Amino acid sequence: MNTSYSGGFASRRPSHTTRPARSGVSYGARPRFRAAGSTSNRGGSTAFSSRSSSGGGRSRFGGGRRFSKPKRSYGESIDVSKFIYKPTGVHKAPAYDVQHQFADFNFSPLIAKNLEARGFTTPTPIQDQTITHALEGRDVIGLASTGSGKTGAFLLPLINKLSYDRYQKVLVLAPTRELAMQINEELREFSHGMRLYSTVCVGGASIFNQIQHLRRVNHFVIGTPGRLQDLSDRGIIDFSEFQNIVIDEFDRMLDMGFIDAITAILKKLPEKRQSLFFSATMPPRIKTIVHDFLKNPFSIDLGSGISTKNVEQDVIRVLDRRHKSVELEKLLNTKDATRTIIFAETKREVENVYEELKAKDFKVAYLHGDKRQRERERTLKAFKDGIVDVLIATDVAARGIDVKDVSHVINYTVPQTHDDYVHRIGRTGRGGKIGKAFTFVSV
């Protein structure tokens, strides 16, 4: 008997399992199907004084509110050979000679205490390169891949600034709800005991609660451009009050069609401000905004895309949808497919794949933009905790979601652009491990 849940994931609990289900999730191993030819189976205020209002080669196989978001009817013409790559070994980033320790930055005593409590002594390269300049009040442009420590690179200097000047306010823009929430969690830990308050403003959550929180004292406001612009249009938030602006994952903002909203927000900020922009790549449109809105910024490019060098990539050529379903089941039943993300282009495709896999007793969840924030959080937690081991998602999950030990990424549909492809497969091949990525290509 299959059981589905409103959170968008399902699993099968065999009749011999006696452990009770918790939180609406059934526990117990899912029986694995043996792939053809296979010889094995795979059996308010917070405690941290912040407020969150989120509520080429051969193929291996045969043969909230959005602003100015364009409807993409087509994408790049991508050479299929770009989806095929075999690592010769685990690629490690070039040796980096750290110039500082966190103690060298002379953070306020409480920040130093919180860093020590978390066991942080040595900064990551992006933190090592940018924190000193940010502490001096300079504008900063930091280019580095996801998981490089960018959040600490901009939060720590700003928390330090506000520890001495409580009249300062910080606006943080993030492309997705999940990234906004993660930034807020980091803020809570870095600023523990400092009585710095924050509100998260994202779509999919109660705008009424966000309005109530914005009417209180806030030192940090973290949100997605669409919801922030909505709140501005309602007269709830005044961007001229923010002397500090952070844009995280700037290139993803462009992909999602937020360029007009970002430009409108930047124009309303006070002329005297500190701007910290972080991104994985620097498309031409970002260069234009940087030229128009930043003043003599310190720029550092630590390189992105290193993680993809640890991803074994291949294509699977399929005749039709039925053939694709068969090949997908084979992949998910391989012994090493322990935690998998499947990317599909549309919400309907995501839900169709979810229903197919659920019917075959896979422990599966799905994620796309129509899910409520609470459901998204529950789904992600289930995936991170191993309650489900297959997550189907639209590109909303390609960035800002940091889940450890993702073994496989499967492109059920070919991505619109090669950048989208890179961002998708970057979810695997981390932590000194080789990941695998497969892309279905129609014959």
Contacts in CASP RR format, 6 or more apart in sequence:
PFRMAT RR
TARGET T0000
AUTHOR 0000-0000-0000
METHOD contacts of the structure
MODEL  1
MNTSYSGGFASRRPSHTTRPARSGVSYGARPRFRAAGSTSNRGGSTAFSS
RSSSGGGRSRFGGGRRFSKPKRSYGESIDVSKFIYKPTGVHKAPAYDVQH
QFADFNFSPLIAKNLEARGFTTPTPIQDQTITHALEGRDVIGLASTGSGK
TGAFLLPLINKLSYDRYQKVLVLAPTRELAMQINEELREFSHGMRLYSTV
CVGGASIFNQIQHLRRVNHFVIGTPGRLQDLSDRGIIDFSEFQNIVIDEF
DRMLDMGFIDAITAILKKLPEKRQSLFFSATMPPRIKTIVHDFLKNPFSI
DLGSGISTKNVEQDVIRVLDRRHKSVELEKLLNTKDATRTIIFAETKREV
ENVYEELKAKDFKVAYLHGDKRQRERERTLKAFKDGIVDVLIATDVAARG
IDVKDVSHVINYTVPQTHDDYVHRIGRTGRGGKIGKAFTFVSV
1 12 0 8 1.000
2 10 0 8 1.000
2 12 0 8 1.000
2 358 0 8 1.000
2 359 0 8 1.000
2 361 0 8 1.000
3 10 0 8 1.000
3 11 0 8 1.000
3 12 0 8 1.000
3 13 0 8 1.000
3 26 0 8 1.000
4 10 0 8 1.000
4 358 0 8 1.000
5 24 0 8 1.000
5 25 0 8 1.000
6 375 0 8 1.000
7 365 0 8 1.000
7 371 0 8 1.000
7 375 0 8 1.000
7 378 0 8 1.000
7 379 0 8 1.000
8 354 0 8 1.000
8 365 0 8 1.000
8 366 0 8 1.000
8 371 0 8 1.000
8 375 0 8 1.000
8 379 0 8 1.000
9 25 0 8 1.000
9 363 0 8 1.000
9 364 0 8 1.000
9 365 0 8 1.000
9 366 0 8 1.000
9 379 0 8 1.000
9 382 0 8 1.000
9 383 0 8 1.000
9 387 0 8 1.000
9 388 0 8 1.000
10 358 0 8 1.000
10 363 0 8 1.000
10 364 0 8 1.000
10 365 0 8 1.000
11 25 0 8 1.000
11 26 0 8 1.000
11 27 0 8 1.000
11 28 0 8 1.000
11 30 0 8 1.000
11 361 0 8 1.000
11 363 0 8 1.000
11 364 0 8 1.000
11 387 0 8 1.000
11 388 0 8 1.000
12 26 0 8 1.000
12 30 0 8 1.000
12 31 0 8 1.000
12 361 0 8 1.000
12 363 0 8 1.000
13 21 0 8 1.000
13 26 0 8 1.000
13 27 0 8 1.000
13 28 0 8 1.000
14 28 0 8 1.000
14 29 0 8 1.000
14 31 0 8 1.000
17 27 0 8 1.000
17 28 0 8 1.000
17 29 0 8 1.000
19 27 0 8 1.000
19 28 0 8 1.000
20 27 0 8 1.000
21 27 0 8 1.000
25 382 0 8 1.000
25 387 0 8 1.000
27 387 0 8 1.000
29 43 0 8 1.000
30 43 0 8 1.000
30 361 0 8 1.000
30 362 0 8 1.000
30 363 0 8 1.000
31 43 0 8 1.000
31 361 0 8 1.000
32 41 0 8 1.000
32 42 0 8 1.000
32 43 0 8 1.000
32 333 0 8 1.000
33 41 0 8 1.000
33 329 0 8 1.000
33 333 0 8 1.000
33 360 0 8 1.000
34 40 0 8 1.000
34 41 0 8 1.000
34 333 0 8 1.000
35 329 0 8 1.000
35 330 0 8 1.000
35 333 0 8 1.000
35 334 0 8 1.000
36 330 0 8 1.000
38 330 0 8 1.000
38 333 0 8 1.000
38 334 0 8 1.000
40 335 0 8 1.000
41 333 0 8 1.000
41 335 0 8 1.000
42 333 0 8 1.000
42 334 0 8 1.000
42 335 0 8 1.000
42 337 0 8 1.000
42 338 0 8 1.000
44 51 0 8 1.000
44 52 0 8 1.000
44 53 0 8 1.000
44 213 0 8 1.000
45 51 0 8 1.000
45 197 0 8 1.000
46 52 0 8 1.000
46 188 0 8 1.000
47 188 0 8 1.000
48 187 0 8 1.000
48 188 0 8 1.000
48 189 0 8 1.000
48 191 0 8 1.000
48 192 0 8 1.000
48 193 0 8 1.000
49 188 0 8 1.000
49 191 0 8 1.000
49 192 0 8 1.000
49 193 0 8 1.000
49 194 0 8 1.000
49 195 0 8 1.000
49 196 0 8 1.000
49 197 0 8 1.000
50 184 0 8 1.000
50 187 0 8 1.000
50 188 0 8 1.000
50 191 0 8 1.000
50 196 0 8 1.000
50 197 0 8 1.000
50 198 0 8 1.000
50 220 0 8 1.000
51 197 0 8 1.000
51 198 0 8 1.000
51 199 0 8 1.000
51 213 0 8 1.000
51 216 0 8 1.000
51 218 0 8 1.000
52 181 0 8 1.000
52 184 0 8 1.000
52 198 0 8 1.000
52 199 0 8 1.000
52 200 0 8 1.000
53 199 0 8 1.000
53 200 0 8 1.000
53 201 0 8 1.000
53 205 0 8 1.000
53 206 0 8 1.000
53 209 0 8 1.000
53 210 0 8 1.000
53 213 0 8 1.000
54 177 0 8 1.000
54 180 0 8 1.000
54 181 0 8 1.000
54 184 0 8 1.000
54 200 0 8 1.000
54 202 0 8 1.000
54 205 0 8 1.000
54 373 0 8 1.000
54 377 0 8 1.000
55 205 0 8 1.000
55 206 0 8 1.000
55 209 0 8 1.000
55 373 0 8 1.000
55 374 0 8 1.000
56 79 0 8 1.000
56 80 0 8 1.000
56 81 0 8 1.000
56 82 0 8 1.000
56 83 0 8 1.000
56 84 0 8 1.000
56 85 0 8 1.000
57 81 0 8 1.000
57 84 0 8 1.000
58 84 0 8 1.000
59 84 0 8 1.000
59 314 0 8 1.000
59 315 0 8 1.000
59 316 0 8 1.000
59 317 0 8 1.000
59 441 0 8 1.000
60 314 0 8 1.000
60 315 0 8 1.000
60 316 0 8 1.000
61 314 0 8 1.000
61 315 0 8 1.000
61 316 0 8 1.000
61 317 0 8 1.000
61 327 0 8 1.000
62 317 0 8 1.000
63 317 0 8 1.000
63 443 0 8 1.000
64 202 0 8 1.000
64 203 0 8 1.000
64 204 0 8 1.000
64 224 0 8 1.000
64 226 0 8 1.000
64 227 0 8 1.000
64 230 0 8 1.000
65 203 0 8 1.000
65 226 0 8 1.000
65 227 0 8 1.000
65 229 0 8 1.000
65 230 0 8 1.000
66 226 0 8 1.000
66 256 0 8 1.000
66 257 0 8 1.000
66 258 0 8 1.000
67 225 0 8 1.000
67 226 0 8 1.000
67 229 0 8 1.000
67 257 0 8 1.000
67 258 0 8 1.000
67 260 0 8 1.000
67 261 0 8 1.000
68 257 0 8 1.000
68 258 0 8 1.000
68 259 0 8 1.000
68 260 0 8 1.000
68 261 0 8 1.000
69 256 0 8 1.000
69 257 0 8 1.000
69 258 0 8 1.000
70 257 0 8 1.000
72 416 0 8 1.000
74 416 0 8 1.000
75 416 0 8 1.000
75 417 0 8 1.000
76 416 0 8 1.000
76 417 0 8 1.000
76 418 0 8 1.000
78 414 0 8 1.000
78 415 0 8 1.000
78 417 0 8 1.000
78 418 0 8 1.000
78 421 0 8 1.000
80 315 0 8 1.000
80 441 0 8 1.000
82 418 0 8 1.000
82 421 0 8 1.000
83 313 0 8 1.000
83 314 0 8 1.000
83 315 0 8 1.000
83 411 0 8 1.000
83 421 0 8 1.000
83 437 0 8 1.000
83 439 0 8 1.000
83 441 0 8 1.000
84 313 0 8 1.000
84 314 0 8 1.000
84 315 0 8 1.000
85 308 0 8 1.000
85 311 0 8 1.000
85 312 0 8 1.000
85 313 0 8 1.000
86 312 0 8 1.000
86 313 0 8 1.000
87 309 0 8 1.000
87 310 0 8 1.000
87 311 0 8 1.000
87 312 0 8 1.000
87 434 0 8 1.000
89 310 0 8 1.000
89 434 0 8 1.000
90 310 0 8 1.000
90 432 0 8 1.000
90 433 0 8 1.000
90 434 0 8 1.000
91 306 0 8 1.000
91 309 0 8 1.000
91 310 0 8 1.000
92 432 0 8 1.000
93 306 0 8 1.000
96 125 0 8 1.000
96 128 0 8 1.000
98 122 0 8 1.000
98 123 0 8 1.000
98 125 0 8 1.000
98 128 0 8 1.000
99 128 0 8 1.000
100 123 0 8 1.000
100 128 0 8 1.000
100 131 0 8 1.000
100 132 0 8 1.000
101 121 0 8 1.000
101 122 0 8 1.000
101 123 0 8 1.000
102 112 0 8 1.000
102 115 0 8 1.000
102 120 0 8 1.000
102 121 0 8 1.000
102 122 0 8 1.000
102 123 0 8 1.000
103 112 0 8 1.000
103 121 0 8 1.000
105 131 0 8 1.000
105 132 0 8 1.000
105 135 0 8 1.000
105 156 0 8 1.000
105 160 0 8 1.000
107 115 0 8 1.000
107 156 0 8 1.000
107 160 0 8 1.000
108 160 0 8 1.000
108 163 0 8 1.000
108 164 0 8 1.000
108 194 0 8 1.000
110 163 0 8 1.000
110 191 0 8 1.000
110 192 0 8 1.000
110 193 0 8 1.000
110 194 0 8 1.000
111 156 0 8 1.000
111 159 0 8 1.000
111 160 0 8 1.000
111 163 0 8 1.000
111 190 0 8 1.000
111 191 0 8 1.000
111 194 0 8 1.000
114 189 0 8 1.000
114 190 0 8 1.000
114 191 0 8 1.000
114 192 0 8 1.000
115 121 0 8 1.000
115 190 0 8 1.000
117 192 0 8 1.000
118 189 0 8 1.000
123 131 0 8 1.000
124 148 0 8 1.000
124 149 0 8 1.000
124 153 0 8 1.000
125 144 0 8 1.000
125 148 0 8 1.000
125 302 0 8 1.000
126 142 0 8 1.000
126 144 0 8 1.000
126 148 0 8 1.000
126 149 0 8 1.000
126 150 0 8 1.000
126 153 0 8 1.000
126 278 0 8 1.000
126 300 0 8 1.000
126 302 0 8 1.000
127 149 0 8 1.000
127 152 0 8 1.000
127 153 0 8 1.000
127 156 0 8 1.000
129 300 0 8 1.000
129 302 0 8 1.000
130 140 0 8 1.000
130 142 0 8 1.000
130 153 0 8 1.000
130 154 0 8 1.000
130 276 0 8 1.000
130 298 0 8 1.000
130 300 0 8 1.000
131 153 0 8 1.000
131 156 0 8 1.000
131 157 0 8 1.000
133 140 0 8 1.000
133 298 0 8 1.000
134 140 0 8 1.000
134 153 0 8 1.000
134 154 0 8 1.000
134 157 0 8 1.000
134 158 0 8 1.000
134 274 0 8 1.000
134 276 0 8 1.000
135 157 0 8 1.000
135 160 0 8 1.000
135 161 0 8 1.000
137 157 0 8 1.000
137 161 0 8 1.000
137 274 0 8 1.000
138 274 0 8 1.000
138 296 0 8 1.000
138 297 0 8 1.000
138 298 0 8 1.000
139 274 0 8 1.000
139 275 0 8 1.000
139 276 0 8 1.000
139 277 0 8 1.000
139 294 0 8 1.000
139 295 0 8 1.000
139 296 0 8 1.000
139 297 0 8 1.000
139 298 0 8 1.000
140 154 0 8 1.000
140 275 0 8 1.000
140 276 0 8 1.000
140 277 0 8 1.000
140 297 0 8 1.000
140 298 0 8 1.000
140 299 0 8 1.000
140 300 0 8 1.000
141 277 0 8 1.000
141 278 0 8 1.000
141 279 0 8 1.000
141 282 0 8 1.000
141 290 0 8 1.000
141 294 0 8 1.000
141 297 0 8 1.000
141 298 0 8 1.000
141 299 0 8 1.000
141 300 0 8 1.000
142 150 0 8 1.000
142 153 0 8 1.000
142 277 0 8 1.000
142 278 0 8 1.000
142 279 0 8 1.000
142 299 0 8 1.000
142 300 0 8 1.000
142 301 0 8 1.000
142 302 0 8 1.000
143 278 0 8 1.000
143 279 0 8 1.000
143 280 0 8 1.000
143 281 0 8 1.000
143 282 0 8 1.000
143 299 0 8 1.000
143 300 0 8 1.000
143 301 0 8 1.000
143 302 0 8 1.000
143 303 0 8 1.000
143 304 0 8 1.000
144 150 0 8 1.000
144 278 0 8 1.000
144 280 0 8 1.000
144 300 0 8 1.000
144 301 0 8 1.000
144 302 0 8 1.000
144 303 0 8 1.000
144 304 0 8 1.000
145 280 0 8 1.000
145 303 0 8 1.000
145 304 0 8 1.000
145 305 0 8 1.000
145 306 0 8 1.000
145 307 0 8 1.000
146 249 0 8 1.000
146 280 0 8 1.000
146 307 0 8 1.000
146 399 0 8 1.000
146 400 0 8 1.000
146 402 0 8 1.000
146 426 0 8 1.000
147 402 0 8 1.000
148 302 0 8 1.000
150 248 0 8 1.000
150 278 0 8 1.000
151 182 0 8 1.000
151 183 0 8 1.000
151 186 0 8 1.000
151 248 0 8 1.000
152 186 0 8 1.000
152 190 0 8 1.000
153 276 0 8 1.000
153 278 0 8 1.000
154 172 0 8 1.000
154 246 0 8 1.000
154 248 0 8 1.000
154 276 0 8 1.000
154 278 0 8 1.000
155 183 0 8 1.000
155 186 0 8 1.000
155 187 0 8 1.000
155 190 0 8 1.000
156 190 0 8 1.000
157 276 0 8 1.000
158 170 0 8 1.000
158 220 0 8 1.000
158 244 0 8 1.000
158 246 0 8 1.000
158 276 0 8 1.000
159 187 0 8 1.000
159 190 0 8 1.000
159 191 0 8 1.000
159 194 0 8 1.000
159 196 0 8 1.000
161 168 0 8 1.000
161 244 0 8 1.000
162 168 0 8 1.000
162 170 0 8 1.000
162 196 0 8 1.000
162 219 0 8 1.000
163 194 0 8 1.000
163 196 0 8 1.000
166 219 0 8 1.000
168 219 0 8 1.000
168 243 0 8 1.000
168 244 0 8 1.000
169 218 0 8 1.000
169 219 0 8 1.000
169 220 0 8 1.000
169 221 0 8 1.000
169 241 0 8 1.000
169 242 0 8 1.000
169 243 0 8 1.000
169 244 0 8 1.000
170 219 0 8 1.000
170 220 0 8 1.000
170 221 0 8 1.000
170 242 0 8 1.000
170 243 0 8 1.000
170 244 0 8 1.000
170 245 0 8 1.000
170 246 0 8 1.000
171 220 0 8 1.000
171 221 0 8 1.000
171 228 0 8 1.000
171 239 0 8 1.000
171 242 0 8 1.000
171 244 0 8 1.000
171 245 0 8 1.000
171 246 0 8 1.000
171 265 0 8 1.000
171 269 0 8 1.000
172 180 0 8 1.000
172 183 0 8 1.000
172 220 0 8 1.000
172 221 0 8 1.000
172 222 0 8 1.000
172 223 0 8 1.000
172 245 0 8 1.000
172 246 0 8 1.000
172 248 0 8 1.000
173 223 0 8 1.000
173 224 0 8 1.000
173 225 0 8 1.000
173 228 0 8 1.000
173 245 0 8 1.000
173 246 0 8 1.000
173 247 0 8 1.000
173 248 0 8 1.000
173 253 0 8 1.000
173 262 0 8 1.000
173 265 0 8 1.000
174 180 0 8 1.000
174 183 0 8 1.000
174 222 0 8 1.000
174 223 0 8 1.000
174 224 0 8 1.000
174 248 0 8 1.000
174 249 0 8 1.000
174 400 0 8 1.000
175 224 0 8 1.000
175 248 0 8 1.000
175 249 0 8 1.000
175 252 0 8 1.000
175 253 0 8 1.000
175 255 0 8 1.000
175 256 0 8 1.000
175 258 0 8 1.000
175 399 0 8 1.000
175 400 0 8 1.000
176 224 0 8 1.000
176 249 0 8 1.000
176 252 0 8 1.000
176 396 0 8 1.000
176 399 0 8 1.000
176 400 0 8 1.000
176 401 0 8 1.000
177 202 0 8 1.000
177 203 0 8 1.000
177 204 0 8 1.000
177 205 0 8 1.000
177 224 0 8 1.000
177 373 0 8 1.000
177 376 0 8 1.000
178 376 0 8 1.000
178 380 0 8 1.000
178 397 0 8 1.000
178 400 0 8 1.000
178 401 0 8 1.000
179 248 0 8 1.000
179 249 0 8 1.000
179 399 0 8 1.000
179 400 0 8 1.000
179 401 0 8 1.000
180 200 0 8 1.000
180 201 0 8 1.000
180 202 0 8 1.000
180 222 0 8 1.000
180 223 0 8 1.000
180 224 0 8 1.000
181 200 0 8 1.000
181 202 0 8 1.000
181 377 0 8 1.000
182 400 0 8 1.000
182 402 0 8 1.000
183 222 0 8 1.000
183 248 0 8 1.000
184 198 0 8 1.000
184 200 0 8 1.000
184 220 0 8 1.000
184 222 0 8 1.000
187 196 0 8 1.000
187 198 0 8 1.000
187 220 0 8 1.000
187 222 0 8 1.000
188 198 0 8 1.000
196 219 0 8 1.000
196 220 0 8 1.000
197 216 0 8 1.000
197 217 0 8 1.000
197 218 0 8 1.000
197 219 0 8 1.000
197 220 0 8 1.000
198 218 0 8 1.000
198 219 0 8 1.000
198 220 0 8 1.000
198 221 0 8 1.000
198 222 0 8 1.000
199 210 0 8 1.000
199 213 0 8 1.000
199 214 0 8 1.000
199 216 0 8 1.000
199 218 0 8 1.000
199 220 0 8 1.000
199 221 0 8 1.000
199 222 0 8 1.000
200 210 0 8 1.000
200 222 0 8 1.000
200 223 0 8 1.000
201 210 0 8 1.000
201 214 0 8 1.000
201 221 0 8 1.000
201 222 0 8 1.000
201 223 0 8 1.000
201 224 0 8 1.000
201 227 0 8 1.000
201 228 0 8 1.000
201 231 0 8 1.000
201 237 0 8 1.000
202 223 0 8 1.000
202 224 0 8 1.000
202 227 0 8 1.000
202 373 0 8 1.000
203 224 0 8 1.000
203 226 0 8 1.000
203 227 0 8 1.000
203 373 0 8 1.000
204 372 0 8 1.000
204 373 0 8 1.000
205 372 0 8 1.000
205 373 0 8 1.000
205 374 0 8 1.000
207 227 0 8 1.000
207 230 0 8 1.000
207 231 0 8 1.000
210 227 0 8 1.000
210 231 0 8 1.000
211 231 0 8 1.000
211 234 0 8 1.000
211 236 0 8 1.000
214 221 0 8 1.000
214 231 0 8 1.000
214 236 0 8 1.000
214 237 0 8 1.000
215 236 0 8 1.000
221 228 0 8 1.000
221 237 0 8 1.000
221 242 0 8 1.000
224 258 0 8 1.000
225 253 0 8 1.000
225 258 0 8 1.000
225 261 0 8 1.000
225 262 0 8 1.000
225 265 0 8 1.000
226 258 0 8 1.000
226 261 0 8 1.000
228 237 0 8 1.000
228 261 0 8 1.000
228 265 0 8 1.000
229 261 0 8 1.000
229 264 0 8 1.000
229 265 0 8 1.000
231 237 0 8 1.000
232 238 0 8 1.000
232 239 0 8 1.000
232 265 0 8 1.000
232 268 0 8 1.000
238 268 0 8 1.000
239 265 0 8 1.000
239 268 0 8 1.000
239 269 0 8 1.000
240 268 0 8 1.000
240 269 0 8 1.000
240 270 0 8 1.000
242 269 0 8 1.000
242 270 0 8 1.000
242 273 0 8 1.000
243 270 0 8 1.000
243 272 0 8 1.000
243 273 0 8 1.000
243 274 0 8 1.000
244 273 0 8 1.000
244 274 0 8 1.000
244 275 0 8 1.000
244 276 0 8 1.000
245 266 0 8 1.000
245 269 0 8 1.000
245 273 0 8 1.000
245 274 0 8 1.000
245 275 0 8 1.000
245 276 0 8 1.000
246 275 0 8 1.000
246 276 0 8 1.000
246 277 0 8 1.000
246 278 0 8 1.000
247 253 0 8 1.000
247 262 0 8 1.000
247 275 0 8 1.000
247 276 0 8 1.000
247 277 0 8 1.000
247 278 0 8 1.000
247 279 0 8 1.000
248 278 0 8 1.000
249 278 0 8 1.000
249 279 0 8 1.000
249 280 0 8 1.000
249 399 0 8 1.000
249 400 0 8 1.000
250 277 0 8 1.000
250 278 0 8 1.000
250 279 0 8 1.000
250 286 0 8 1.000
251 279 0 8 1.000
251 280 0 8 1.000
251 281 0 8 1.000
251 282 0 8 1.000
251 283 0 8 1.000
251 286 0 8 1.000
251 419 0 8 1.000
252 280 0 8 1.000
252 398 0 8 1.000
252 399 0 8 1.000
252 423 0 8 1.000
253 259 0 8 1.000
253 262 0 8 1.000
254 283 0 8 1.000
254 285 0 8 1.000
254 286 0 8 1.000
255 395 0 8 1.000
255 417 0 8 1.000
255 419 0 8 1.000
255 420 0 8 1.000
259 285 0 8 1.000
262 289 0 8 1.000
263 289 0 8 1.000
266 289 0 8 1.000
266 293 0 8 1.000
275 293 0 8 1.000
275 294 0 8 1.000
275 295 0 8 1.000
275 297 0 8 1.000
277 286 0 8 1.000
277 290 0 8 1.000
277 294 0 8 1.000
277 297 0 8 1.000
279 286 0 8 1.000
280 304 0 8 1.000
280 305 0 8 1.000
280 423 0 8 1.000
281 304 0 8 1.000
281 419 0 8 1.000
282 301 0 8 1.000
290 297 0 8 1.000
305 422 0 8 1.000
305 426 0 8 1.000
307 426 0 8 1.000
307 429 0 8 1.000
307 430 0 8 1.000
308 422 0 8 1.000
308 425 0 8 1.000
308 426 0 8 1.000
310 429 0 8 1.000
310 430 0 8 1.000
310 432 0 8 1.000
310 433 0 8 1.000
310 434 0 8 1.000
310 435 0 8 1.000
311 409 0 8 1.000
311 425 0 8 1.000
311 426 0 8 1.000
311 428 0 8 1.000
311 429 0 8 1.000
311 434 0 8 1.000
311 435 0 8 1.000
311 436 0 8 1.000
311 437 0 8 1.000
312 434 0 8 1.000
312 435 0 8 1.000
312 436 0 8 1.000
312 437 0 8 1.000
313 425 0 8 1.000
313 436 0 8 1.000
313 437 0 8 1.000
313 438 0 8 1.000
313 439 0 8 1.000
314 436 0 8 1.000
314 437 0 8 1.000
314 438 0 8 1.000
314 439 0 8 1.000
315 438 0 8 1.000
315 439 0 8 1.000
315 440 0 8 1.000
315 441 0 8 1.000
316 327 0 8 1.000
316 331 0 8 1.000
316 438 0 8 1.000
316 439 0 8 1.000
316 440 0 8 1.000
316 441 0 8 1.000
317 441 0 8 1.000
317 442 0 8 1.000
317 443 0 8 1.000
318 324 0 8 1.000
318 327 0 8 1.000
318 440 0 8 1.000
318 441 0 8 1.000
318 442 0 8 1.000
318 443 0 8 1.000
319 442 0 8 1.000
319 443 0 8 1.000
324 412 0 8 1.000
324 440 0 8 1.000
325 356 0 8 1.000
327 440 0 8 1.000
328 342 0 8 1.000
328 353 0 8 1.000
328 357 0 8 1.000
328 410 0 8 1.000
328 412 0 8 1.000
328 440 0 8 1.000
329 360 0 8 1.000
331 337 0 8 1.000
331 340 0 8 1.000
331 408 0 8 1.000
331 410 0 8 1.000
331 438 0 8 1.000
332 340 0 8 1.000
332 357 0 8 1.000
332 362 0 8 1.000
332 390 0 8 1.000
336 407 0 8 1.000
336 408 0 8 1.000
336 436 0 8 1.000
337 407 0 8 1.000
337 408 0 8 1.000
338 389 0 8 1.000
338 405 0 8 1.000
338 407 0 8 1.000
339 383 0 8 1.000
339 386 0 8 1.000
339 389 0 8 1.000
339 403 0 8 1.000
339 405 0 8 1.000
339 406 0 8 1.000
339 407 0 8 1.000
339 408 0 8 1.000
340 389 0 8 1.000
340 390 0 8 1.000
340 391 0 8 1.000
340 406 0 8 1.000
340 407 0 8 1.000
340 408 0 8 1.000
340 409 0 8 1.000
340 410 0 8 1.000
341 390 0 8 1.000
341 391 0 8 1.000
341 392 0 8 1.000
341 393 0 8 1.000
341 397 0 8 1.000
341 403 0 8 1.000
341 406 0 8 1.000
341 408 0 8 1.000
341 409 0 8 1.000
341 410 0 8 1.000
341 424 0 8 1.000
341 427 0 8 1.000
341 428 0 8 1.000
342 353 0 8 1.000
342 390 0 8 1.000
342 391 0 8 1.000
342 392 0 8 1.000
342 393 0 8 1.000
342 409 0 8 1.000
342 410 0 8 1.000
342 412 0 8 1.000
343 392 0 8 1.000
343 393 0 8 1.000
343 394 0 8 1.000
343 395 0 8 1.000
343 397 0 8 1.000
343 398 0 8 1.000
343 409 0 8 1.000
343 410 0 8 1.000
343 411 0 8 1.000
343 412 0 8 1.000
343 413 0 8 1.000
343 415 0 8 1.000
343 424 0 8 1.000
344 350 0 8 1.000
344 353 0 8 1.000
344 392 0 8 1.000
344 393 0 8 1.000
344 394 0 8 1.000
344 412 0 8 1.000
344 413 0 8 1.000
345 394 0 8 1.000
345 395 0 8 1.000
345 413 0 8 1.000
345 415 0 8 1.000
345 416 0 8 1.000
346 394 0 8 1.000
346 413 0 8 1.000
347 368 0 8 1.000
347 369 0 8 1.000
347 370 0 8 1.000
347 394 0 8 1.000
349 412 0 8 1.000
349 413 0 8 1.000
350 366 0 8 1.000
350 367 0 8 1.000
350 368 0 8 1.000
350 392 0 8 1.000
350 393 0 8 1.000
350 394 0 8 1.000
351 366 0 8 1.000
351 368 0 8 1.000
353 366 0 8 1.000
353 392 0 8 1.000
353 412 0 8 1.000
354 364 0 8 1.000
354 365 0 8 1.000
354 366 0 8 1.000
354 392 0 8 1.000
357 364 0 8 1.000
357 390 0 8 1.000
357 392 0 8 1.000
358 364 0 8 1.000
362 389 0 8 1.000
362 390 0 8 1.000
363 387 0 8 1.000
363 388 0 8 1.000
363 389 0 8 1.000
363 390 0 8 1.000
364 388 0 8 1.000
364 390 0 8 1.000
364 391 0 8 1.000
364 392 0 8 1.000
365 379 0 8 1.000
365 382 0 8 1.000
365 383 0 8 1.000
365 388 0 8 1.000
365 390 0 8 1.000
365 391 0 8 1.000
365 392 0 8 1.000
366 379 0 8 1.000
366 391 0 8 1.000
366 392 0 8 1.000
366 393 0 8 1.000
367 376 0 8 1.000
367 379 0 8 1.000
367 380 0 8 1.000
367 391 0 8 1.000
367 392 0 8 1.000
367 393 0 8 1.000
367 394 0 8 1.000
367 396 0 8 1.000
367 397 0 8 1.000
368 393 0 8 1.000
368 394 0 8 1.000
368 396 0 8 1.000
369 376 0 8 1.000
369 394 0 8 1.000
369 396 0 8 1.000
371 379 0 8 1.000
379 391 0 8 1.000
380 401 0 8 1.000
380 403 0 8 1.000
381 387 0 8 1.000
382 388 0 8 1.000
383 389 0 8 1.000
383 391 0 8 1.000
383 403 0 8 1.000
384 403 0 8 1.000
384 404 0 8 1.000
391 397 0 8 1.000
392 412 0 8 1.000
395 415 0 8 1.000
395 420 0 8 1.000
395 423 0 8 1.000
395 424 0 8 1.000
397 427 0 8 1.000
398 420 0 8 1.000
398 423 0 8 1.000
398 424 0 8 1.000
398 427 0 8 1.000
399 423 0 8 1.000
401 427 0 8 1.000
403 427 0 8 1.000
404 430 0 8 1.000
405 433 0 8 1.000
406 427 0 8 1.000
406 428 0 8 1.000
406 429 0 8 1.000
406 430 0 8 1.000
406 435 0 8 1.000
407 428 0 8 1.000
407 435 0 8 1.000
407 436 0 8 1.000
408 428 0 8 1.000
408 435 0 8 1.000
408 436 0 8 1.000
408 437 0 8 1.000
408 438 0 8 1.000
409 424 0 8 1.000
409 425 0 8 1.000
409 426 0 8 1.000
409 427 0 8 1.000
409 428 0 8 1.000
409 435 0 8 1.000
409 436 0 8 1.000
409 437 0 8 1.000
409 438 0 8 1.000
410 437 0 8 1.000
410 438 0 8 1.000
410 439 0 8 1.000
410 440 0 8 1.000
411 421 0 8 1.000
411 424 0 8 1.000
411 425 0 8 1.000
411 437 0 8 1.000
411 438 0 8 1.000
411 439 0 8 1.000
411 440 0 8 1.000
412 440 0 8 1.000
413 440 0 8 1.000
414 439 0 8 1.000
414 440 0 8 1.000
414 441 0 8 1.000
415 421 0 8 1.000
415 424 0 8 1.000
421 439 0 8 1.000
424 437 0 8 1.000
425 437 0 8 1.000
428 435 0 8 1.000
428 436 0 8 1.000
428 437 0 8 1.000
429 435 0 8 1.000
END
